[in-house]
Amino acid sequence: MFIPFISSRTTARNERRRLERRKGGGAAARAAQAALDLQVYSTSTFEVILQFLFRCRTHLIYKHVGDTENRGGIWKWWRPVTTISAGNLFAGRSQGGGTRNQVYGTSAYGSGYPGVSGRGVDNRNFPFYFWPLAWGGVGFGGASYLHTNQYGHPNNSSRPGGAMTYATFPSTSGNTTFFVVSDNTTVASLITDIKSNCSSSDLNTDKVSSAPIAYKESDSTMPQPESTIQYYRASSVSLTLDGYNNSAAFEAEGTKDTPLPSSVDTTLLNCLNLTIGAATPLIDGALPRWDVPNVGVIAMIFVLYHLCPF
């Protein structure tokens, strides 16, 4: 759930399916997308093919057992939980295990971690591989948890997906503007999906950011954590509302959120929430990144695709 009476799990599930259908476009396009979906870190062609074949086999299993929605333990096996090895950033912490059905958090920084409750993100694992947002600055008292330096500054280029950026999504009503804050890759991807999916839901597409905008922690005009109305993907994605100030972010944990303004465009809000939940990029397991797709590999996967009933 996102905000009571605005969205539901059933609606979100249907929206995800609709987005998946929209992103189709023929066997060749789907095969190429399947190849691109394997991009995570760096690997050899042989490994990529093996990974794809493994995915094919698991999809056959899903079809056989009829568990195409939750995919149970098999899906968790395909997205294994691994331990970050010594010599790497955050060595000893685990990564992986998160699934699409677990991306929704709440308005609290530190939400969206499967099986974990409580505010704050220090010393936490990476169920979706992406690091939580780093709002920067210095916080005192009850706001200190919002300004951790454990993940560097917003412009930290080591952040998976690139440095923090944001994009603007104004309503055609003229009185509501939303921002999406995340890593550069995620924001760029969501700009495309949101523009396509919410154009008929009061989104002023002419004024949507054409590209991600660098997040500068020293600029008070940037989206702020207290303006967040929803976190996703282990607090690595934030949907904020311009002009909204949730005082609960600075109070004791459990304090009731400040109500959203009555003038907020709930039609656009609902569309943004559903689209982000259905389309925010996920990493399929502990796969290495394949930075530049090889044409030969895509051709081979195209052949293998026809043996795989996705």
C-alpha positions, 0 to 999 in steps of 0.5 A, spaced: 500 500 500 502 507 498 496 511 501 490 509 503 484 509 499 489 511 493 492 505 490 492 497 492 496 491 491 491 488 485 491 495 481 499 495 482 499 488 479 495 489 473 499 495 472 506 491 472 503 486 467 500 492 463 507 495 463 510 488 461 506 488 455 507 495 453 515 493 453 514 487 448 514 488 441 515 482 437 520 476 438 526 480 436 525 485 441 523 481 447 530 477 445 534 483 445 530 485 452 532 479 455 539 480 453 539 487 456 536 484 462 542 480 464 546 487 464 548 488 471 556 488 472 561 485 467 562 478 465 564 473 459 559 471 453 559 464 456 557 466 463 551 470 460 549 465 455 549 460 461 545 465 466 540 466 460 539 458 459 538 458 467 533 463 467 529 459 461 529 453 465 526 456 471 521 459 467 519 452 464 519 450 472 514 456 473 509 454 467 509 447 470 507 449 477 503 455 475 507 460 480 508 465 475 506 471 480 510 470 486 515 465 484 516 463 491 523 459 493 525 458 486 525 466 484 529 467 491 534 462 488 534 465 481 536 472 485 540 469 490 543 472 497 550 473 496 555 476 501 560 482 498 567 479 498 573 482 502 576 488 498 570 491 496 565 497 499 561 494 504 564 487 505 561 482 509 554 485 507 549 481 504 546 483 497 540 480 493 534 477 495 529 482 493 523 481 488 518 486 485 513 485 490 517 487 495 519 494 492 514 498 496 516 502 502 512 507 506 514 515 507 519 513 512 526 513 510 529 506 511 522 503 509 522 498 503 527 493 506 524 486 505 523 483 512 526 489 516 522 495 520 524 501 523 527 508 520 534 509 518 539 505 513 546 505 516 549 498 516 543 495 512 544 490 507 542 491 500 536 486 498 536 490 491 543 491 490 542 499 490 544 503 495 539 507 499 539 515 498 544 519 501 540 526 502 547 529 504 547 535 509 548 534 517 542 533 521 541 534 529 537 530 534 531 526 531 533 528 524 540 525 524 538 519 521 536 522 515 543 525 513 547 519 514 554 519 511 555 512 510 554 512 503 557 518 501 555 524 498 549 524 493 554 525 487 558 519 489 560 516 483 561 509 486 553 509 487 550 503 483 546 506 477 551 513 478 550 519 482 543 521 485 539 525 480 532 527 480 526 529 475 520 533 475 513 531 474 508 536 474 500 536 473 496 539 468 492 542 473 498 547 475 498 546 482 501 539 483 509 538 482 512 531 484 519 529 483 523 522 483 529 522 486 534 516 485 541 514 482 542 516 475 540 510 471 533 509 475 531 516 474 533 516 466 529 509 466 523 512 470 522 518 466 521 514 459 516 509 463 512 515 467 511 519 460 509 514 457 504 511 462 501 517 465 500 522 459 493 520 460 493 521 468 494 529 468 501 529 467 504 535 463 508 531 459 511 538 456 514 540 462 517 533 464 524 533 465 528 531 459 533 528 462 536 526 470 538 533 473 544 532 478 542 532 485 546 538 489 546 537 497 547 544 498 541 547 494 535 547 498 531 548 492 532 540 491 527 535 493 528 534 501 527 528 505 521 531 509 517 532 502 517 524 501 511 521 500 513 514 498 520 510 498 521 504 494 526 499 493 530 499 500 529 507 500 533 507 494 528 511 490 523 517 493 517 520 490 516 527 493 511 532 493 513 540 492 511 544 498 510 538 502 513 538 509 512 532 513 514 534 520 513 526 522 520 525 519 523 530 524 519 527 530 519 520 534 518 514 530 511 512 529 509 520 529 503 520 524 505 523 517 502 530 516 496 529 511 497 531 504 494 538 501 487 537 499 489 540 492 494 534 490 492 531 484 491 524 486 490 522 479 497 523 477 499 521 484 496 514 483 499 513 476 506 515 479 506 510 484 503 504 480 508 506 475 514 507 479 512 500 483 512 496 476 517 499 472 523 501 477 529 497 475 531 491 479 537 487 478 536 479 477 540 476 482 548 476 483 549 477 476 555 481 473 554 487 469 555 486 461 556 493 459 556 492 452 551 487 449 555 483 443 551 482 437 552 475 436 550 473 443 543 477 442 543 473 436 544 466 440 539 468 445 534 470 440 535 463 437 534 460 445 528 465 446 524 460 441 525 454 446 523 458 452 516 459 453 516 466 457 
